[in-house]
Amino acid sequence: MPIYSLSGENLLGLQDFTAHVNLNFVRGAQLHGPRGILIGTGKLVRHVTFRSVADIDCGALKDLIDQAIIALTLLFGTHVPPQRGTMNLLEGIYAKRSDVFAMGLTQQRNSRGLA
């Protein structure tokens, strides 16, 4: 399972299953999931499930990733350089999954004027 970290602290993890992909937020219990997409009942971890490219909501994911970065920054005092955008992180996550997800993300970004 690929884990994405910031200054040595785990931030996100990607779980690949047969019929879906979970994007795990290591400290997701602290986050406020837009549109109710954040799932889980554990003490710390929450996840977003994707069964198809159509499930990708770039705006909601960007909001969650921004919240996760801010929470980690406040908790551990990590510094996030301004040139590291969450869309680049999101693209990296989907590129790890498959070309299909990466293509779907690019298509959604283009249709929303985010290219």
N, C-alpha and C positions, 0 to 999 in steps of 0.2 A: 504494500500500500504506500503510494507516494505521500510524503509528509512535507508540507511547506512551512518554513519557519521564518522568523524575523529576529535577527540578532541572537540566534541560538535558542529561541523559545518557539515551541510548536504553535502554529496558528491554524492550519487547515490540513485535512487529510482526505484522500480520494480513495473510495472503496469501489471496486469493480465487481459487480455480480452478473449473473447470466442475463437477467431481464432488466436490470437497472444499474444506475451509478448513484452512490451517495457522496455528497460533499460534506464532510464532517468539520464542524467548527469546534476546536478543542475546548474553548471556554464559551460555548454557545449558550449555556444557561444564563449568561449575563447579557445576552443580546436580545433585542426586540425585533422579532421576525416580521418584516413587512408582508402583508397579504397572507399571513398565516402559513408560510411555506416552511418554517423552521419546526422540525419534528424531534421528539424525544422527551424522556422523563428522567434521565440520569442526573447526577449531581453536577456534572460539568459539560458533557458533550451533547450537542444537538446536531442534526443533519438536515440537508435538503436532498430529496430524491428526484432523480430524472429517469424517466422511462423512454423518452424520445427527445429529439431536438426541440420539438414544440413546447416541452416543459421548461425550457430555459427562459428565465425572465431576467435579462441583463440588469435592468434597473434595480430590482429587488436584490439580486446577488451583489451588485456593486455596493448597495447600502449595507448589507450584512458584512461584506469584507471590510468596508470602511469602519464599521463599528468594531469589528474584531481587531483591526489594527490599532484603533484608538484605545480600546480596552487593554491591549497588550502594552501599549506605550505608557498608559497610566499605571499599570500594575508593575512593570519592570523598568520603566524609565528608558525604553528603547527609543531610538531616533529613526524616523522614516524620512529618507531624503525626498524632497518634493518631486524629483523626476520619476519616481517609482509609482506609476499610476495603477489603480486597482484593475483597470481593463487589461493591462499587460499581465498581471497575475492571473486574471480570469482566463485569458487566452492561453497562458502556459498550462493551466489546469486542464483545459479541454484538449489541448494538443497532446497531453499525456494519455488521455483516454482513447481517442481515435481521430482519424481524419474526418469522419462523419460529424462528430461533435464540433471540431474546429471549423469545418465548413459551415455548419449551422450557426455557430456564433458569429462568424464573419457575415453571413447573410443577414442575421438579425441586426448587427451593428450597422450595416449598410442601409437597411430599410429604416432605421431610426436616426440616420444621419450621424452615426458615431464613428465612421471610418476615418 
